[in-house]
Amino acid sequence: MQNIQSLLPLVVHLALDLASVTLLTFGVFYPRHRRRELIPAYLALNVALFAVVAALARGGTGGGLAVGFGLFGVLSIIRLRSDTVQHQEVAYYFTTLVLGLICGLPGLALGTAAALCGVLLLVIYASDHPRLYARDRRTIVTLDVVHREPAGLRADLAARLGEPLGWTVQEIDYVRDLMVVEVRYRRPEDVSRPTRPVRASSRSLVKGGA
């Protein structure tokens, strides 16, 4: 009976963790991004970190909290090295890991853990809302001309895409007379107006700006 009572807080915290990460992945992430292949990664990382932190705490290992933070950092850095992960997806990775860490801390009261989880979910829901900066875009284009002046480049990008918010020149080829530019721009309100064709690179359009 005593063993069951000692396991009850762990079970309750696990239920909170599962509810939070389920809401994050299936209620927020998947409906917006449709990246089915990332859902197992989010769930596995979350539950794995919860299990490690909870096991270290129950085992009474000295410095268990530090080990938990170290594991959090290692997992984050490894995944951040992947070029296929966009900035929005990195934010979801961090959130799933922090949810597992918060819920796995045995000394944290259930009400406090629930409040912190709620704040995390609210922040990710609001910051990645589709209506927030809905017209801002980021893409990489290949221009069939080399602009030597920023004013000319801005005018060309504005005619092709919309209002340029910023850009980075990635490549200039004087032999083939082309330049590759990563550009952040604001799509015009009247998207039906004709625009000049853009020779886009093989990388796809990505929502967002900054």
C-alpha positions as CSV (number, residue, x, y, z in Angstrom):
1,M,0.0,0.0,0.0
2,Q,2.8,2.3,0.9
3,N,4.5,1.6,-2.4
4,I,1.4,2.5,-4.3
5,Q,1.0,5.8,-2.5
6,S,4.7,6.6,-3.3
7,L,4.1,6.0,-7.0
8,L,0.9,8.1,-7.1
9,P,2.7,11.4,-7.6
10,L,4.8,9.9,-10.4
11,V,1.7,8.6,-12.1
12,V,-0.1,11.9,-11.8
13,H,3.0,13.8,-13.2
14,L,3.2,11.3,-16.1
15,A,-0.4,11.9,-16.9
16,L,0.1,15.6,-17.0
17,D,3.2,15.2,-19.2
18,L,1.3,12.9,-21.6
19,A,-1.7,15.2,-21.8
20,S,0.6,18.3,-22.4
21,V,2.7,16.7,-25.1
22,T,-0.4,15.2,-26.8
23,L,-2.0,18.6,-26.9
24,L,1.1,20.1,-28.3
25,T,1.7,17.5,-31.0
26,F,-1.8,16.6,-32.1
27,G,-3.6,19.8,-31.2
28,V,-1.1,22.5,-32.3
29,F,1.8,21.1,-34.3
30,Y,0.3,18.6,-36.7
31,P,-2.8,20.6,-37.7
32,R,-0.5,23.5,-38.7
33,H,2.6,21.8,-40.2
34,R,1.4,18.3,-41.2
35,R,4.8,16.8,-40.5
36,R,3.7,13.4,-39.5
37,E,7.3,12.0,-39.3
38,L,8.2,14.4,-36.5
39,I,5.4,13.3,-34.1
40,P,7.2,10.1,-33.0
41,A,10.3,12.1,-32.4
42,Y,8.5,14.7,-30.2
43,L,6.7,12.0,-28.2
44,A,9.8,9.8,-27.7
45,L,12.0,12.7,-26.6
46,N,9.4,14.0,-24.2
47,V,8.7,10.7,-22.5
48,A,12.4,9.6,-22.5
49,L,13.4,12.8,-20.7
50,F,10.6,12.4,-18.3
51,A,11.7,8.8,-17.5
52,V,15.3,9.8,-17.0
53,V,14.6,12.7,-14.7
54,A,12.1,10.7,-12.7
55,A,14.4,7.7,-12.4
56,L,17.4,9.8,-11.3
57,A,15.2,11.5,-8.7
58,R,13.7,8.3,-7.3
59,G,17.2,6.7,-7.2
60,G,18.5,9.5,-5.1
61,T,21.5,9.9,-7.4
62,G,23.5,13.0,-6.4
63,G,23.5,15.6,-9.2
64,G,20.5,14.0,-10.9
65,L,19.0,17.3,-11.8
66,A,22.3,18.4,-13.4
67,V,22.4,15.2,-15.4
68,G,18.8,15.8,-16.6
69,F,19.7,19.3,-17.8
70,G,22.8,17.9,-19.5
71,L,20.7,15.3,-21.3
72,F,18.3,18.1,-22.4
73,G,21.2,20.1,-23.8
74,V,22.7,17.1,-25.6
75,L,19.5,16.0,-27.2
76,S,18.8,19.6,-28.4
77,I,22.2,20.1,-29.9
78,I,22.2,16.8,-31.8
79,R,18.8,17.6,-33.4
80,L,19.7,21.2,-34.1
81,R,22.5,20.0,-36.4
82,S,20.0,18.6,-38.9
83,D,19.6,20.9,-41.9
84,T,16.1,19.6,-42.5
85,V,14.6,21.1,-39.4
86,Q,13.0,24.5,-39.7
87,H,13.1,27.1,-36.9
88,Q,9.4,26.5,-36.0
89,E,10.1,22.8,-35.6
90,V,13.1,23.5,-33.4
91,A,10.8,25.5,-31.1
92,Y,8.5,22.5,-30.8
93,Y,11.5,20.3,-30.0
94,F,12.5,22.6,-27.2
95,T,9.0,22.7,-25.9
96,T,8.5,18.9,-25.8
97,L,11.8,18.5,-24.0
98,V,11.0,21.2,-21.4
99,L,7.6,19.6,-20.8
100,G,9.2,16.3,-20.0
101,L,11.7,18.0,-17.7
102,I,9.2,20.0,-15.8
103,C,6.8,17.1,-15.3
104,G,9.6,14.7,-14.3
105,L,10.8,16.8,-11.4
106,P,9.5,15.1,-8.3
107,G,9.9,18.1,-6.0
108,L,7.7,20.3,-8.1
109,A,4.1,20.6,-7.0
110,L,1.5,19.4,-9.4
111,G,-0.2,22.8,-9.6
112,T,3.1,24.5,-10.4
113,A,4.0,22.0,-13.0
114,A,0.5,22.3,-14.6
115,A,0.8,26.1,-14.6
116,L,4.2,26.0,-16.3
117,C,3.1,23.5,-18.9
118,G,0.1,25.7,-19.6
119,V,2.3,28.7,-20.1
120,L,4.6,26.8,-22.5
121,L,1.6,25.6,-24.5
122,L,0.1,29.0,-24.6
123,V,3.3,30.6,-25.8
124,I,3.9,28.1,-28.6
125,Y,0.3,28.3,-29.7
126,A,0.4,32.1,-29.9
127,S,3.8,32.5,-31.4
128,D,3.3,30.0,-34.2
129,H,-0.3,31.1,-35.0
130,P,-1.0,31.1,-38.7
131,R,-2.5,34.6,-38.6
132,L,0.6,36.1,-37.1
133,Y,2.7,37.6,-39.8
134,A,0.6,35.7,-42.3
135,R,2.0,37.6,-45.3
136,D,5.7,37.3,-44.4
137,R,7.7,34.7,-46.3
138,R,11.3,33.5,-46.7
139,T,12.7,31.8,-49.7
140,I,15.9,31.4,-51.8
141,V,15.8,32.6,-55.4
142,T,18.2,32.5,-58.3
143,L,18.3,35.8,-60.3
144,D,19.4,35.8,-63.9
145,V,21.2,39.1,-63.4
146,V,24.0,40.4,-61.0
147,H,23.0,43.5,-59.2
148,R,25.9,45.6,-58.0
149,E,23.8,48.1,-56.1
150,P,21.4,47.3,-53.2
151,A,18.8,49.6,-54.6
152,G,18.6,47.7,-57.9
153,L,18.5,44.4,-56.1
154,R,15.7,45.6,-53.8
155,A,13.7,46.8,-56.8
156,D,14.1,43.5,-58.6
157,L,13.0,41.5,-55.6
158,A,10.1,43.8,-55.0
159,A,8.9,43.3,-58.6
160,R,9.2,39.5,-58.4
161,L,8.0,38.7,-54.9
162,G,6.8,41.7,-52.9
163,E,8.2,44.1,-50.3
164,P,11.7,42.9,-49.3
165,L,12.3,42.8,-45.6
166,G,15.9,41.7,-45.8
167,W,18.1,39.5,-47.9
168,T,21.5,37.7,-47.8
169,V,23.5,37.2,-51.0
170,Q,24.6,33.5,-51.0
171,E,26.4,33.3,-54.3
172,I,27.4,35.5,-57.2
173,D,28.5,33.9,-60.6
174,Y,29.8,36.5,-63.1
175,V,30.5,33.7,-65.6
176,R,26.8,32.7,-65.9
177,D,25.6,36.2,-64.8
178,L,23.4,35.1,-61.9
179,M,23.2,35.5,-58.2
180,V,21.5,33.4,-55.4
181,V,19.8,35.4,-52.7
182,E,18.0,34.3,-49.5
183,V,15.2,36.9,-49.2
184,R,12.6,37.6,-46.5
185,Y,9.7,39.5,-48.0
186,R,6.1,40.5,-47.4
187,R,3.6,39.1,-49.9
188,P,1.4,41.8,-51.4
189,E,-2.2,41.8,-50.3
190,D,-3.4,41.4,-53.9
191,V,-1.8,38.1,-54.7
192,S,-3.6,37.9,-57.9
193,R,-1.6,40.6,-59.6
194,P,0.9,39.3,-62.2
195,T,4.5,39.0,-61.1
196,R,7.7,38.3,-63.0
197,P,8.7,34.7,-63.0
198,V,11.3,33.6,-60.4
199,R,13.9,31.0,-61.0
200,A,13.7,29.4,-57.6
201,S,16.2,27.1,-56.2
202,S,15.5,23.5,-55.2
203,R,14.7,24.5,-51.6
204,S,11.0,25.0,-50.9
205,L,9.3,28.1,-49.6
206,V,9.2,28.4,-45.8
207,K,6.8,30.5,-43.8
208,G,8.1,33.0,-41.4
209,G,10.3,36.0,-41.4
210,A,12.8,37.6,-39.1
